[in-house]
Amino acid sequence: MKHTISVLVEDEAGVLTRIAGLFARRGFNIESLAVGPAEQMGISRITMVVPGDDRIIEQLIKQLYKLISVLKVQDITEKPCVERELMLVKVNATSSNRAEVIQVTQIFRARIVDMSEDSLTIEVVGDPGKMVAIIQMLNKFGIREIARTGKIALVRESKVNTEYLKSLEAKVGL
């Protein structure tokens, strides 16, 4: 199972290296990593997607707390969250298929941020599922390049689990 881990750290040189080293020493892969300033000056938030069972993740969290500069660690996998990712994707777009590529872009509420005679670069913001879906739709045109930020996430203060709401809508046909 993939777990989303949110880590608040002091914003200082070497923190990310120590965290990555901890994972490397234990032979764990980080599938996604996003780092940026948090709500308080001098604090950064690291959001990681890590494969592993609950026991392994619990051990990793304990190990993270032992690192200097780590302030708070949360496994937010099962918590209602707002999740987003940013992706830039460069797609073949000739005069014969450009309109169709633009239509796919509009359906996914993405934006065209660059164009040339034979390609379009599209900016997509959304949850990780949206990224997978638009890639599937754009594959038929030929994807030249992809750059993704990795997932960022914050726990929903409202405690509303949107995945649960989506499943209810599907059951009652809303």
Buried (B, 14 or more C-beta within 10 A) or exposed (E): EEBBBBBBBEBEEEBBEBBBEBBEEEEBEBEBBBBEEBEEEEBBBBBBBBEBEEEBBEEBBEBBEEBEBBEEBBBBBEBBBEBBBBBBBBBBBEEEBBEEBBEBBEEBEBEBEEBEEEBBBBBBBBBBEBBEBBBEBBEEBEBBEBEBBBBBBBEBEEEEBBEEEEEEEEEEEE
